[in-house]
């Protein structure tokens, strides 16, 4: 597996349904990923939930953000390492891209089922926020 450790460190900020605010609360990386992992199905399939992780200091900025359209945006000041990592997954750089959010879109939240196997987006966001508050 490719090394993506340059994109995050021991302590990261978690991002949940944020649009343009800079995350400020940093916590243990593995614990944040653990929380996201619990909601993997909903995070990857619900059209109303966007999320990510970030770390930054005086010399660097690294953020991975998954939009409601389920594509990743990555901001980093380490372009060479990012390109190597993406190339290791056979993801090549393209000069021009068209993104799904450039076109008319209808999004739907997942519908919770009776067994509570699939959770409604408001329950997912509330559950993640509660777990983040406890970190």
C-alpha positions as CSV (number, residue, x, y, z in Angstrom):
1,X,0.0,0.0,0.0
2,X,1.2,3.5,-0.8
3,X,2.5,5.7,2.0
4,X,0.1,8.6,2.6
5,X,1.6,9.6,6.0
6,X,2.8,12.9,4.6
7,X,-0.8,14.0,4.4
8,X,-1.4,13.6,8.1
9,X,0.5,13.3,11.3
10,X,-0.1,12.1,14.9
11,X,-2.6,14.9,15.5
12,X,-5.2,16.0,13.0
13,X,-8.3,18.2,12.8
14,X,-11.5,16.4,11.9
15,X,-13.9,18.0,9.4
16,X,-17.6,17.1,9.2
17,X,-20.0,18.9,6.8
18,X,-17.8,22.0,6.8
19,X,-17.7,24.3,3.8
20,X,-15.1,27.0,4.2
21,X,-14.0,27.1,7.8
22,X,-10.5,26.2,9.0
23,X,-10.6,23.3,11.4
24,X,-9.1,24.2,14.8
25,X,-9.5,21.2,17.1
26,X,-6.7,18.7,16.7
27,X,-6.8,15.2,18.1
28,X,-5.2,11.8,17.7
29,X,-5.2,10.7,14.0
30,X,-6.0,7.0,14.7
31,X,-8.9,7.9,16.9
32,X,-10.5,10.2,14.3
33,X,-10.1,7.5,11.6
34,X,-11.6,5.0,14.1
35,X,-14.7,7.2,14.4
36,X,-15.0,7.6,10.6
37,X,-14.5,3.9,10.1
38,X,-17.6,3.1,12.3
39,X,-19.7,5.1,9.8
40,X,-17.9,4.0,6.7
41,X,-21.1,2.9,4.8
42,X,-23.0,6.1,5.5
43,X,-19.9,8.4,4.8
44,X,-19.3,6.8,1.5
45,X,-22.9,6.5,0.3
46,X,-24.9,9.4,1.8
47,X,-25.2,12.4,-0.6
48,X,-25.6,14.8,2.3
49,X,-22.5,14.1,4.3
50,X,-19.0,15.4,3.5
51,X,-16.0,14.9,5.7
52,X,-12.2,15.1,5.9
53,X,-9.1,15.4,8.0
54,X,-6.5,18.2,8.1
55,X,-3.2,19.2,9.7
56,X,-1.2,22.3,9.3
57,X,1.5,24.3,11.0
58,X,3.7,27.3,10.2
59,X,5.4,25.4,7.3
60,X,2.7,23.1,5.9
61,X,-0.9,22.6,5.0
62,X,-2.4,19.1,4.3
63,X,-6.1,18.4,4.0
64,X,-8.1,15.5,2.5
65,X,-11.8,16.3,2.1
66,X,-14.5,14.0,0.6
67,X,-17.3,16.1,-0.9
68,X,-21.0,15.2,-1.0
69,X,-20.3,14.0,-4.5
70,X,-17.8,11.5,-3.1
71,X,-14.7,12.7,-4.8
72,X,-11.6,13.7,-2.8
73,X,-10.1,17.1,-2.8
74,X,-6.6,17.2,-1.5
75,X,-4.7,20.4,-0.5
76,X,-1.0,20.1,0.3
77,X,2.2,22.0,-0.2
78,X,4.0,18.8,-0.9
79,X,2.9,18.3,-4.5
80,X,5.7,15.9,-5.5
81,X,4.9,13.4,-2.7
82,X,1.2,13.6,-3.5
83,X,1.9,12.9,-7.2
84,X,4.0,9.9,-6.3
85,X,1.3,8.6,-3.9
86,X,-1.5,9.0,-6.5
87,X,0.7,7.5,-9.2
88,X,1.2,4.4,-7.0
89,X,-2.6,3.9,-7.2
90,X,-2.4,4.4,-11.0
91,X,-4.1,7.8,-10.7
92,X,-2.6,10.2,-13.2
93,X,-2.7,13.9,-13.3
94,X,-5.0,15.4,-15.9
95,X,-4.7,19.0,-17.2
96,X,-8.5,19.5,-17.3
97,X,-11.2,17.9,-15.2
98,X,-14.9,18.2,-15.1
99,X,-16.5,17.5,-11.8
100,X,-20.0,16.2,-11.2
101,X,-20.9,19.3,-9.2
102,X,-20.5,21.4,-12.3
103,X,-23.7,19.9,-13.6
104,X,-27.3,19.9,-12.3
105,X,-27.5,17.4,-9.4
106,X,-30.2,15.9,-7.2
107,X,-28.8,14.5,-3.9
108,X,-30.6,12.2,-1.6
109,X,-29.8,11.2,2.0
110,X,-29.8,7.5,2.8
111,X,-33.0,6.2,4.2
112,X,-32.7,4.6,7.6
113,X,-34.0,1.1,7.8
114,X,-35.9,-0.6,10.7
115,X,-32.9,-2.7,11.8
116,X,-30.8,0.5,12.2
117,X,-28.2,-1.0,10.0
118,X,-28.3,2.1,7.8
119,X,-28.5,5.4,9.7
120,X,-30.1,8.6,8.5
121,X,-27.5,11.4,7.8
122,X,-28.7,13.5,10.8
123,X,-28.0,10.5,13.1
124,X,-24.6,9.8,11.5
125,X,-23.6,13.5,11.9
126,X,-24.9,13.6,15.4
127,X,-23.1,10.3,16.3
128,X,-19.8,11.4,14.9
129,X,-20.0,14.8,16.5
130,X,-20.8,13.2,19.9
131,X,-17.8,10.8,19.5
132,X,-15.5,13.7,18.5
133,X,-16.6,15.7,21.5
134,X,-15.5,12.7,23.7
135,X,-12.0,12.5,22.1
